[in-house]
Each structure stands twice: as structure tokens, then as C-alpha cells.
Amino acid sequence: MKENRRLFLRLTALLVAIIILVLDIIFLVSKDKTSSEVENRTLQTMPTLSWSRVVSGDYTEDFEGYVEDQFPFRTGWIKLKTAVDRLMGKRESNGIFLASDGYLIQNFTDPEEEDYQATLSALTAFSAAHTDLNHYLLVAPTALTVLEDKLPGGAVTGDEAGYLDRLAQDVARTGITMVDVREALTTAAETQQVYYRTDLHWTTDGAYAAYLVLAETAGLSGADTEYQRLLMSDSFSGTLTASSGFRMSETDEIYVYLPVEETVDYLVYYPDEDVTSASFYWTEDLEQRNQYTLFFHENHGEVDIETNAGTGRVLLVLKDSYANCFVPFLAQDFDKIIMIDPRYYTGSLEQVLNLEGVTDVLYLYNADSLASDHYLQETLG
């Protein structure tokens, strides 16, 4: 009996060693993937090795992220881990909570104080250098704050509400007008679905509720526009499902708002592709997994929108992907809209301001991405 047990343990150890060896070989010979369509994010590739980065600890941190992102069959392992966790009663995976009413809700990561101060300083300095412009900061709360009542019991979360309260107080001392949309979204959530159940973004309903707050704050006449709500897809499976492994078979609906009466014409220009479109929406993208790219297609460093609104106002939008379903509402209010995504932008904001006659600046981010966006700090200079 003891010999059989020893043989079993040796064979098990040998099998584990073989599996590890095979995975290591696959890891070493496989070409690095630069992005994950399933998770809709950029993956960490092999970091650059230097003595200064080793000493600072940056190389070790990046290398750990590299191994996690490039590990063979990563998506399959996530699904397996999630299945085991659910059998054990866990309601959180990869920072994502299995909430009630079919929702997946991503946790909020409290920003490092250094990052918070750097972002605040960059915003303050940029607005101070351009006091002739109207500056608006709209930080969209995530579902964690608006749908807090749907979180599982005992969920330990970051303090997103506290972060937004602090940011509002600090911004009040600058030349930037804070546009707080929390109350509007919470009220809208009583009768509408303002966040996707499977994705981290707000829905078009949520974006419209936030737009009405900005319109009142900034004196935008487009709030009077009457819209029809059009279903574009009922098969959207978002990034939270992919990243957590929860509710893999569930889907969301995507809607767009179209004016009942087309009073404004517009053209959308994508400088990085030299493509012009007469629509905000790329319906062909509904055939791919990440259907959220229906709004303005892929991530772009710059998108220019020309309209015949005749308002005499030109808007610069510094944004993350939350802005993609929000910006179409602004076509009624500005003669031109320049959308800049600092993650991909390599140009000069000063040149844009000088050439385009910008009158208004809108910083539009969700709370989690603004808290950690080093690219915005660099772009604001």
C-alpha cells in the first residue's frame, strides 16, 4: 500500500513537472500579444531592462505584469479559477464583484497620493495658463458608487465616493468647473439601466443623464433636442465578463440616441487613418466581440468633428472611452469638437488651441481611469 502511494505521488509530481515544463516552453517560444480582444485592453509586453529600472523596482513590477498577461492559455485559466471560486462561494474575481440583478461591478482602486497630486497639479496648471477658456471637469462615477446597493454583502471596496468628494473640493479652488453627475445618475438608475451589466462603461442612457447636467452647467442649448432611442445590439458581452469569468453567457443591449429632427449636419475625421465619416457609429463593429467600438470605432489619439451648429463655440475634449457614447450629444452645441485621448495622442495641445480657436475644454473621465492616468499629466504638460 505504501509503495503504491509513493508511486502515485511520484507520478503526480512528474506530471506536474511536465506540465510546468511544457507551459514554460510555450511561454518562451510564443510571440507576445500586444492586446486582448476579450478584455479590451493593452497587454504588458517584455519590459526594457536597465539598471535604473531594476534599482527602482519598476522592472520587477512590469515583469510580473508581463508574465501574468502573456501566460499561456490565460483566458482559460481565468475561467477555471472563476468556476472553482464560485463553487467555494466567492463573489469576487480579479477585482470584479458578482453583484445582484445580473450586474458585474468593478472595484475602485484608491489612487496613490503622488498620482492624485500630479493629476490635480496638471489640471490646475493647464487651466491657469488658459484662463480665457471655459474649463469643465466631468468625472463619471462608476457603477460601484451609483449601484452600491447591488454589491454582495461584505464587499470590501475602494473609497470612490470619498475620492470624488475630495476632488470636487480641490478643483473648486482652481479655474475649473466641476460637473458632479452622481445624483443625476443615481436618480436615472431608478428607472433606467445606466451601466452595462457585463461591461465597465455607462450605457447611452447613463451618458445622456450626465449630458443634461453638463448642458445646464455650461449653458448648452442641445438639451432641448428630442431623441429617439434605437436598439443596435442585444448581444454585447463586455470586458467585466471576460476579465472575471462570471456570467459568460449573459449579454447586454446597446442603444444609440438619434435626433427626431436632424437639425445639425456633421462630419467626423480620423487623422490617424485619414478617414472621414458622416456618422458617429461604426455598425460593422457590431460583428466583433467588443461591440462598444460601435461608438467612434477603435481608440484614436484624435478625432475631429465639424458641425454646422452655428454656436460660435469650439470644444476640446480630453477623455477616456466613457466619452465615446457621450460626445454625440454635443454635436448640437459646438461648431467643432476635437477629441483627444492622451493614451494615444502624440501632438501638441497648444497647437490645437491656437489653430482651432478653442473656447471650451471638457475633461471627461471615469473615476477609476482619471485617478491613474499618467498620460493626461504628460499631455497637459
VOPAGU-2260 file (C-alpha; in pm, 1 decimal, decimal comma):
REM VOPAGU-2260
SITE   aa  ch    i         X         Y         Z
SITE  MET   A    0       0,0       0,0       0,0
SITE  LYS   A    1     282,1     240,1      91,3
SITE  GLU   A    2     466,7     156,4    -230,9
SITE  ASN   A    3     153,7     228,7    -435,8
SITE  ARG   A    4     112,0     561,9    -257,7
SITE  ARG   A    5     476,8     652,8    -320,9
SITE  LEU   A    6     436,7     559,5    -688,3
SITE  PHE   A    7     121,9     772,3    -715,2
SITE  LEU   A    8     294,4    1073,4    -557,5
SITE  ARG   A    9     598,4    1035,5    -784,6
SITE  LEU   A   10     381,9    1008,6   -1096,6
SITE  THR   A   11     180,2    1310,9    -985,1
SITE  ALA   A   12     496,6    1511,5    -923,3
SITE  LEU   A   13     633,6    1403,7   -1261,3
SITE  LEU   A   14     309,7    1502,0   -1436,6
SITE  VAL   A   15     310,0    1845,2   -1269,0
SITE  ALA   A   16     675,4    1895,6   -1365,1
SITE  ILE   A   17     599,4    1803,4   -1727,1
SITE  ILE   A   18     302,5    2042,2   -1740,0
SITE  ILE   A   19     513,3    2325,1   -1595,0
SITE  LEU   A   20     794,5    2249,8   -1841,6
SITE  VAL   A   21     555,0    2247,7   -2137,5
SITE  LEU   A   22     394,8    2577,6   -2026,1
SITE  ASP   A   23     739,6    2733,6   -1981,6
SITE  ILE   A   24     842,6    2625,8   -2331,1
SITE  ILE   A   25     520,6    2762,6   -2482,2
SITE  PHE   A   26     571,4    3086,9   -2287,6
SITE  LEU   A   27     928,7    3126,3   -2414,8
SITE  VAL   A   28     862,0    3049,4   -2781,8
SITE  SER   A   29     526,5    3226,9   -2816,0
SITE  LYS   A   30     516,6    3574,1   -2967,2
SITE  ASP   A   31     399,9    3841,8   -2723,3
SITE  LYS   A   32      41,1    3954,1   -2767,5
SITE  THR   A   33       1,2    4330,9   -2759,6
SITE  SER   A   34    -371,8    4343,1   -2684,4
SITE  SER   A   35    -658,8    4129,7   -2562,0
SITE  GLU   A   36    -976,8    4149,8   -2766,2
SITE  VAL   A   37   -1159,1    3956,3   -2493,7
SITE  GLU   A   38   -1060,1    4201,2   -2217,0
SITE  ASN   A   39   -1039,9    4505,9   -2447,3
SITE  ARG   A   40    -709,5    4628,1   -2310,2
SITE  THR   A   41    -340,8    4657,8   -2395,0
SITE  LEU   A   42    -126,5    4373,7   -2262,4
SITE  GLN   A   43     212,5    4413,7   -2095,8
SITE  THR   A   44     495,1    4314,0   -2329,6
SITE  MET   A   45     854,7    4232,9   -2231,3
SITE  PRO   A   46     977,9    4536,6   -2032,0
SITE  THR   A   47    1305,3    4707,6   -2115,8
SITE  LEU   A   48    1586,8    4600,9   -1883,8
SITE  SER   A   49    1804,3    4873,0   -1733,7
SITE  TRP   A   50    1996,2    4913,3   -1409,9
SITE  SER   A   51    1795,0    5218,9   -1301,2
SITE  ARG   A   52    1464,4    5037,7   -1354,9
SITE  VAL   A   53    1589,5    4734,7   -1160,4
SITE  VAL   A   54    1700,1    4952,9    -868,5
SITE  SER   A   55    1370,9    5146,8    -861,8
SITE  GLY   A   56    1167,0    4825,7    -871,7
SITE  ASP   A   57     987,0    4928,7   -1191,9
SITE  TYR   A   58    1137,4    4642,5   -1389,8
SITE  THR   A   59    1025,5    4379,3   -1139,2
SITE  GLU   A   60     672,8    4521,3   -1130,6
SITE  ASP   A   61     648,5    4535,3   -1510,9
SITE  PHE   A   62     794,3    4185,6   -1548,0
SITE  GLU   A   63     534,5    4042,5   -1310,4
SITE  GLY   A   64     263,8    4207,5   -1518,9
SITE  TYR   A   65     428,1    4070,4   -1833,2
SITE  VAL   A   66     418,8    3712,2   -1702,8
SITE  GLU   A   67      55,4    3749,3   -1596,7
SITE  ASP   A   68     -54,3    3892,7   -1932,0
SITE  GLN   A   69     144,9    3657,6   -2156,3
SITE  PHE   A   70      95,4    3332,8   -1962,6
SITE  PRO   A   71     -18,2    3050,6   -2197,9
SITE  PHE   A   72    -395,3    2989,3   -2215,5
SITE  ARG   A   73    -453,1    3280,7   -1977,9
SITE  THR   A   74    -823,8    3319,3   -2058,9
SITE  GLY   A   75    -884,5    2950,1   -1993,8
SITE  TRP   A   76    -709,5    2967,0   -1656,7
SITE  ILE   A   77    -923,9    3267,4   -1559,1
SITE  LYS   A   78   -1240,4    3074,5   -1642,5
SITE  LEU   A   79   -1120,7    2769,8   -1448,9
SITE  LYS   A   80   -1026,1    2977,5   -1143,9
SITE  THR   A   81   -1361,2    3156,6   -1151,7
SITE  ALA   A   82   -1552,2    2828,2   -1170,6
SITE  VAL   A   83   -1365,4    2695,0    -865,9
SITE  ASP   A   84   -1417,1    3022,3    -678,3
SITE  ARG   A   85   -1792,1    3015,0    -742,5
SITE  LEU   A   86   -1814,4    2657,4    -616,9
SITE  MET   A   87   -1648,3    2781,4    -298,6
SITE  GLY   A   88   -1899,6    3066,6    -266,3
SITE  LYS   A   89   -1669,0    3353,5    -368,4
SITE  ARG   A   90   -1839,0    3656,7    -524,5
SITE  GLU   A   91   -1529,9    3845,5    -639,7
SITE  SER   A   92   -1278,4    3768,2    -912,9
SITE  ASN   A   93    -995,8    3981,1   -1047,8
SITE  GLY   A   94   -1131,4    4288,5    -870,3
SITE  ILE   A   95   -1484,3    4237,6   -1007,1
SITE  PHE   A   96   -1786,2    4168,5    -785,9
SITE  LEU   A   97   -2066,6    3928,9    -871,6
SITE  ALA   A   98   -2349,2    4169,0    -785,1
SITE  SER   A   99   -2726,0    4135,3    -779,6
SITE  ASP   A  100   -2972,6    4185,5   -1067,8
SITE  GLY   A  101   -2722,8    4041,0   -1314,0
SITE  TYR   A  102   -2458,1    4311,8   -1265,0
SITE  LEU   A  103   -2082,3    4275,7   -1254,7
SITE  ILE   A  104   -1922,9    4571,8   -1075,0
SITE  GLN   A  105   -1553,6    4657,1   -1086,0
SITE  ASN   A  106   -1383,9    4768,5    -766,9
SITE  PHE   A  107   -1224,6    5112,2    -735,8
SITE  THR   A  108    -853,3    5140,8    -669,1
SITE  ASP   A  109    -772,7    5431,6    -440,7
SITE  PRO   A  110    -506,1    5642,5    -613,9
SITE  GLU   A  111    -161,2    5689,7    -471,2
SITE  GLU   A  112    -129,2    6035,1    -315,7
SITE  GLU   A  113     156,6    6118,5    -551,8
SITE  ASP   A  114     -58,5    6034,4    -855,3
SITE  TYR   A  115    -353,4    6230,9    -721,2
SITE  GLN   A  116    -143,7    6541,3    -662,7
SITE  ALA   A  117      26,3    6509,7   -1002,3
SITE  THR   A  118    -308,7    6495,2   -1184,0
SITE  LEU   A  119    -451,2    6782,7    -981,3
SITE  SER   A  120    -139,9    6993,4   -1044,8
SITE  ALA   A  121    -152,0    6924,6   -1418,9
SITE  LEU   A  122    -519,9    7024,0   -1440,4
SITE  THR   A  123    -463,1    7334,1   -1229,8
SITE  ALA   A  124    -159,8    7449,6   -1427,3
SITE  PHE   A  125    -326,6    7396,4   -1764,7
SITE  SER   A  126    -642,2    7584,7   -1667,2
SITE  ALA   A  127    -435,2    7865,9   -1513,8
SITE  ALA   A  128    -240,8    7900,6   -1838,0
SITE  HIS   A  129    -566,3    7929,8   -2036,5
SITE  THR   A  130    -797,5    8145,4   -1827,7
SITE  ASP   A  131    -969,2    8270,8   -2144,8
SITE  LEU   A  132   -1131,0    7928,0   -2189,7
SITE  ASN   A  133   -1420,7    7763,2   -2009,4
SITE  HIS   A  134   -1292,5    7451,4   -1829,2
SITE  TYR   A  135   -1526,4    7170,3   -1718,6
SITE  LEU   A  136   -1428,1    6853,3   -1535,4
SITE  LEU   A  137   -1683,1    6572,3   -1559,7
SITE  VAL   A  138   -1566,0    6265,7   -1369,0
SITE  ALA   A  139   -1814,0    5986,4   -1420,8
SITE  PRO   A  140   -1868,5    5772,0   -1113,6
SITE  THR   A  141   -1853,8    5402,1   -1187,2
SITE  ALA   A  142   -2127,9    5152,8   -1106,3
SITE  LEU   A  143   -1952,3    5093,1    -773,4
SITE  THR   A  144   -2090,1    5423,3    -645,0
SITE  VAL   A  145   -2420,4    5455,3    -830,3
SITE  LEU   A  146   -2524,3    5090,2    -789,1
SITE  GLU   A  147   -2373,4    5039,3    -444,3
SITE  ASP   A  148   -2690,0    4865,1    -322,4
SITE  LYS   A  149   -2627,0    4579,3    -567,2
SITE  LEU   A  150   -2286,4    4484,3    -425,9
SITE  PRO   A  151   -2261,3    4149,6    -244,2
SITE  GLY   A  152   -2274,9    4162,2     133,6
SITE  GLY   A  153   -1938,6    4224,7     298,0
SITE  ALA   A  154   -1774,0    4354,1     -19,9
SITE  VAL   A  155   -1455,2    4546,0      60,1
SITE  THR   A  156   -1426,5    4836,8    -181,4
SITE  GLY   A  157   -1213,3    5138,4    -253,8
SITE  ASP   A  158   -1346,3    5479,4    -148,1
SITE  GLU   A  159   -1460,6    5616,3    -484,1
SITE  ALA   A  160   -1719,4    5848,7    -327,0
SITE  GLY   A  161   -1455,5    5993,8     -94,8
SITE  TYR   A  162   -1218,0    6041,2    -386,3
SITE  LEU   A  163   -1483,5    6230,1    -585,7
SITE  ASP   A  164   -1574,2    6446,0    -284,3
SITE  ARG   A  165   -1209,8    6537,9    -230,7
SITE  LEU   A  166   -1156,0    6609,5    -599,5
SITE  ALA   A  167   -1460,6    6838,0    -608,8
SITE  GLN   A  168   -1326,7    7038,4    -311,7
SITE  ASP   A  169    -977,4    7070,5    -459,8
SITE  VAL   A  170   -1099,3    7160,4    -809,3
SITE  ALA   A  171   -1326,1    7430,1    -663,3
SITE  ARG   A  172   -1008,8    7626,7    -581,7
SITE  THR   A  173    -899,8    7628,8    -947,0
SITE  GLY   A  174   -1047,1    7779,5   -1261,7
SITE  ILE   A  175   -1218,2    7452,0   -1348,5
SITE  THR   A  176   -1591,0    7394,1   -1304,0
SITE  MET   A  177   -1663,3    7050,7   -1155,0
SITE  VAL   A  178   -1966,6    6881,3   -1311,1
SITE  ASP   A  179   -2094,5    6636,2   -1049,5
SITE  VAL   A  180   -2328,6    6385,8   -1214,9
SITE  ARG   A  181   -2365,8    6138,9    -926,3
SITE  GLU   A  182   -2711,3    6248,9    -821,7
SITE  ALA   A  183   -2839,0    6255,7   -1179,9
SITE  LEU   A  184   -2712,4    5903,6   -1247,9
SITE  THR   A  185   -2848,6    5768,9    -919,7
SITE  THR   A  186   -3191,5    5913,9    -999,1
SITE  ALA   A  187   -3184,1    5784,1   -1356,3
SITE  ALA   A  188   -3086,3    5438,6   -1230,0
SITE  GLU   A  189   -3422,6    5408,6   -1055,8
SITE  THR   A  190   -3598,2    5373,5   -1391,5
SITE  GLN   A  191   -3320,9    5307,9   -1646,5
SITE  GLN   A  192   -3015,1    5089,6   -1693,1
SITE  VAL   A  193   -2736,0    5346,3   -1668,2
SITE  TYR   A  194   -2446,0    5095,4   -1665,2
SITE  TYR   A  195   -2394,6    4778,2   -1862,7
SITE  ARG   A  196   -2428,1    4460,6   -1660,9
SITE  THR   A  197   -2128,0    4292,8   -1824,7
SITE  ASP   A  198   -1908,1    4595,1   -1900,1
SITE  LEU   A  199   -1740,4    4879,6   -1708,1
SITE  HIS   A  200   -1891,6    5162,5   -1919,4
SITE  TRP   A  201   -2206,5    5360,1   -1863,1
SITE  THR   A  202   -2483,5    5299,9   -2115,1
SITE  THR   A  203   -2605,8    5564,9   -2356,7
SITE  ASP   A  204   -2892,6    5625,1   -2111,6
SITE  GLY   A  205   -2636,5    5696,9   -1840,8
SITE  ALA   A  206   -2434,8    5922,1   -2071,3
SITE  TYR   A  207   -2746,7    6120,7   -2161,8
SITE  ALA   A  208   -2836,0    6173,1   -1795,2
SITE  ALA   A  209   -2484,0    6311,7   -1741,9
SITE  TYR   A  210   -2504,2    6526,4   -2057,4
SITE  LEU   A  211   -2812,7    6704,3   -1923,3
SITE  VAL   A  212   -2615,0    6809,2   -1615,4
SITE  LEU   A  213   -2330,3    6943,1   -1829,7
SITE  ALA   A  214   -2579,6    7121,3   -2055,9
SITE  GLU   A  215   -2731,4    7303,9   -1759,8
SITE  THR   A  216   -2387,5    7389,8   -1618,0
SITE  ALA   A  217   -2234,2    7508,5   -1945,0
SITE  GLY   A  218   -2543,4    7666,4   -2099,7
SITE  LEU   A  219   -2579,2    7421,1   -2387,0
SITE  SER   A  220   -2897,3    7451,6   -2594,0
SITE  GLY   A  221   -2877,7    7093,5   -2722,0
SITE  ALA   A  222   -3055,9    6975,3   -2409,0
SITE  ASP   A  223   -3380,0    7073,0   -2583,4
SITE  THR   A  224   -3320,1    6819,9   -2862,4
SITE  GLU   A  225   -3574,9    6539,4   -2882,2
SITE  TYR   A  226   -3427,4    6194,1   -2940,5
SITE  GLN   A  227   -3545,7    5852,5   -3046,5
SITE  ARG   A  228   -3378,2    5558,3   -2874,1
SITE  LEU   A  229   -3266,9    5291,3   -3122,6
SITE  LEU   A  230   -3157,0    4936,7   -3031,9
SITE  MET   A  231   -2831,0    4847,4   -3208,8
SITE  SER   A  232   -2743,8    4515,0   -3042,7
SITE  ASP   A  233   -2876,4    4268,6   -2786,8
SITE  SER   A  234   -2563,0    4051,1   -2784,9
SITE  PHE   A  235   -2299,6    4272,5   -2621,4
SITE  SER   A  236   -2072,7    4085,3   -2379,6
SITE  GLY   A  237   -1841,0    4330,1   -2206,4
SITE  THR   A  238   -1494,7    4333,8   -2055,1
SITE  LEU   A  239   -1606,9    4260,5   -1699,1
SITE  THR   A  240   -1742,6    3924,3   -1806,1
SITE  ALA   A  241   -1418,3    3846,3   -1986,7
SITE  SER   A  242   -1193,6    3959,0   -1701,6
SITE  SER   A  243   -1387,8    3791,4   -1421,5
SITE  GLY   A  244   -1517,7    3477,5   -1587,9
SITE  PHE   A  245   -1859,4    3547,9   -1431,4
SITE  ARG   A  246   -2184,1    3531,3   -1632,3
SITE  MET   A  247   -2011,0    3429,4   -1955,0
SITE  SER   A  248   -2340,8    3351,6   -2128,6
SITE  GLU   A  249   -2515,8    3679,7   -2044,4
SITE  THR   A  250   -2537,2    3979,5   -2277,0
SITE  ASP   A  251   -2634,9    4348,1   -2277,6
SITE  GLU   A  252   -2826,4    4572,7   -2512,4
SITE  ILE   A  253   -2664,1    4873,5   -2680,5
SITE  TYR   A  254   -2875,3    5175,2   -2776,8
SITE  VAL   A  255   -2798,9    5497,0   -2960,3
SITE  TYR   A  256   -2991,5    5823,5   -2943,9
SITE  LEU   A  257   -3084,6    5976,0   -3279,4
SITE  PRO   A  258   -3243,4    6322,5   -3308,0
SITE  VAL   A  259   -3608,1    6304,2   -3410,2
SITE  GLU   A  260   -3538,8    6600,3   -3638,3
SITE  GLU   A  261   -3190,9    6630,1   -3790,6
SITE  THR   A  262   -3115,2    6997,8   -3730,7
SITE  VAL   A  263   -2735,3    6970,9   -3740,0
SITE  ASP   A  264   -2509,5    6813,7   -4003,5
SITE  TYR   A  265   -2164,8    6689,1   -3910,5
SITE  LEU   A  266   -1853,3    6511,5   -4040,9
SITE  VAL   A  267   -1616,2    6300,2   -3833,5
SITE  TYR   A  268   -1248,1    6293,7   -3930,1
SITE  TYR   A  269    -992,6    6040,3   -3800,7
SITE  PRO   A  270    -644,8    6189,9   -3863,0
SITE  ASP   A  271    -454,2    5871,2   -3778,2
SITE  GLU   A  272    -637,5    5682,0   -4055,5
SITE  ASP   A  273    -716,6    5980,3   -4281,1
SITE  VAL   A  274   -1079,3    5867,4   -4286,7
SITE  THR   A  275   -1390,2    6086,5   -4289,6
SITE  SER   A  276   -1732,6    5959,6   -4189,6
SITE  ALA   A  277   -2081,0    6110,9   -4185,7
SITE  SER   A  278   -2172,6    5909,2   -3875,8
SITE  PHE   A  279   -2055,1    5867,0   -3517,6
SITE  TYR   A  280   -2138,5    5498,1   -3534,4
SITE  TRP   A  281   -1949,2    5206,3   -3690,8
SITE  THR   A  282   -2224,1    4945,6   -3726,4
SITE  GLU   A  283   -1982,3    4693,5   -3878,8
SITE  ASP   A  284   -1813,1    4672,8   -3537,9
SITE  LEU   A  285   -2123,8    4500,7   -3404,6
SITE  GLU   A  286   -1991,8    4189,9   -3577,9
SITE  GLN   A  287   -1686,7    4174,2   -3348,7
SITE  ARG   A  288   -1660,4    4089,2   -2982,2
SITE  ASN   A  289   -1604,6    4438,3   -2843,8
SITE  GLN   A  290   -1924,8    4595,5   -2968,6
SITE  TYR   A  291   -1866,5    4911,7   -2765,0
SITE  THR   A  292   -1643,8    5027,3   -3052,5
SITE  LEU   A  293   -1972,3    5100,0   -3229,8
SITE  PHE   A  294   -1903,3    5447,4   -3088,3
SITE  PHE   A  295   -1620,2    5603,4   -3293,3
SITE  HIS   A  296   -1465,4    5267,5   -3385,7
SITE  GLU   A  297   -1129,6    5193,5   -3217,7
SITE  ASN   A  298    -920,4    5400,2   -2976,9
SITE  HIS   A  299    -781,9    5708,2   -3151,3
SITE  GLY   A  300    -540,2    5974,6   -3037,7
SITE  GLU   A  301    -751,7    6242,1   -3205,8
SITE  VAL   A  302   -1096,6    6262,7   -3362,3
SITE  ASP   A  303   -1225,9    6587,2   -3518,2
SITE  ILE   A  304   -1597,0    6662,0   -3558,2
SITE  GLU   A  305   -1711,8    6950,2   -3778,3
SITE  THR   A  306   -2074,9    7066,2   -3748,4
SITE  ASN   A  307   -2296,2    7346,8   -3876,2
SITE  ALA   A  308   -2443,9    7412,8   -3532,2
SITE  GLY   A  309   -2358,9    7783,5   -3564,5
SITE  THR   A  310   -2298,0    7840,1   -3193,5
SITE  GLY   A  311   -1955,4    8003,3   -3228,9
SITE  ARG   A  312   -1810,1    7758,3   -2973,9
SITE  VAL   A  313   -1527,6    7508,3   -3025,4
SITE  LEU   A  314   -1473,6    7226,4   -2775,9
SITE  LEU   A  315   -1158,3    7038,1   -2682,3
SITE  VAL   A  316   -1237,5    6706,8   -2508,6
SITE  LEU   A  317    -963,2    6530,4   -2313,7
SITE  LYS   A  318   -1109,2    6188,7   -2249,8
SITE  ASP   A  319   -1115,4    5817,4   -2190,7
SITE  SER   A  320   -1357,9    5573,2   -2351,6
SITE  TYR   A  321   -1650,8    5689,9   -2135,1
SITE  ALA   A  322   -1668,4    5990,2   -2368,3
SITE  ASN   A  323   -1733,0    5779,3   -2677,1
SITE  CYS   A  324   -2109,5    5742,4   -2630,2
SITE  PHE   A  325   -2133,8    6088,5   -2467,6
SITE  VAL   A  326   -1979,4    6314,8   -2732,6
SITE  PRO   A  327   -2253,0    6264,1   -2998,3
SITE  PHE   A  328   -2490,4    6464,5   -2775,2
SITE  LEU   A  329   -2252,6    6762,3   -2801,6
SITE  ALA   A  330   -2288,6    6794,2   -3180,8
SITE  GLN   A  331   -2584,0    7026,9   -3127,3
SITE  ASP   A  332   -2377,4    7263,2   -2913,3
SITE  PHE   A  333   -2040,8    7322,2   -3084,9
SITE  ASP   A  334   -1918,6    7414,5   -3431,9
SITE  LYS   A  335   -1621,1    7184,8   -3384,1
SITE  ILE   A  336   -1524,8    6917,5   -3133,4
SITE  ILE   A  337   -1166,1    6792,2   -3104,0
SITE  MET   A  338   -1148,2    6468,3   -2906,3
SITE  ILE   A  339    -805,8    6387,3   -2761,7
SITE  ASP   A  340    -726,3    6056,6   -2592,4
SITE  PRO   A  341    -395,1    6117,5   -2410,2
SITE  ARG   A  342    -314,3    5744,8   -2414,0
SITE  TYR   A  343    -259,5    5761,5   -2789,8
SITE  TYR   A  344    -205,5    6130,5   -2864,0
SITE  THR   A  345     138,9    6249,0   -2971,2
SITE  GLY   A  346      62,9    6603,5   -3086,7
SITE  SER   A  347      65,9    6942,6   -2913,8
SITE  LEU   A  348    -235,5    7075,1   -2725,0
SITE  GLU   A  349    -101,2    7428,0   -2753,7
SITE  GLN   A  350    -103,5    7397,4   -3131,3
SITE  VAL   A  351    -461,9    7270,7   -3124,1
SITE  LEU   A  352    -570,0    7562,2   -2906,2
SITE  ASN   A  353    -401,1    7815,7   -3132,0
SITE  LEU   A  354    -517,5    7672,8   -3465,0
SITE  GLU   A  355    -872,1    7569,1   -3382,3
SITE  GLY   A  356    -994,5    7867,9   -3181,3
SITE  VAL   A  357   -1099,3    7654,5   -2885,7
SITE  THR   A  358   -1347,1    7822,0   -2648,7
SITE  ASP   A  359   -1424,9    7536,1   -2409,0
SITE  VAL   A  360   -1236,1    7242,7   -2259,0
SITE  LEU   A  361   -1405,4    6932,3   -2121,1
SITE  TYR   A  362   -1208,4    6677,4   -1921,3
SITE  LEU   A  363   -1426,0    6364,8   -1932,5
SITE  TYR   A  364   -1304,8    6055,4   -1749,7
SITE  ASN   A  365   -1446,5    5784,3   -1531,8
SITE  ALA   A  366   -1329,2    5798,1   -1171,6
SITE  ASP   A  367   -1102,6    5496,1   -1189,0
SITE  SER   A  368    -911,3    5597,5   -1503,2
SITE  LEU   A  369    -863,2    5963,5   -1404,9
SITE  ALA   A  370    -709,6    5851,5   -1077,3
SITE  SER   A  371    -429,4    5669,1   -1259,3
SITE  ASP   A  372    -387,0    5840,0   -1597,6
SITE  HIS   A  373     -21,4    5941,2   -1630,0
SITE  TYR   A  374     -80,2    6013,4   -1998,1
SITE  LEU   A  375    -314,2    6300,9   -1915,6
SITE  GLN   A  376     -47,5    6454,7   -1693,1
SITE  GLU   A  377     207,6    6430,1   -1976,4
SITE  THR   A  378     -29,6    6567,3   -2240,0
SITE  LEU   A  379    -123,4    6869,0   -2029,9
SITE  GLY   A  380     249,4    6928,1   -1995,9
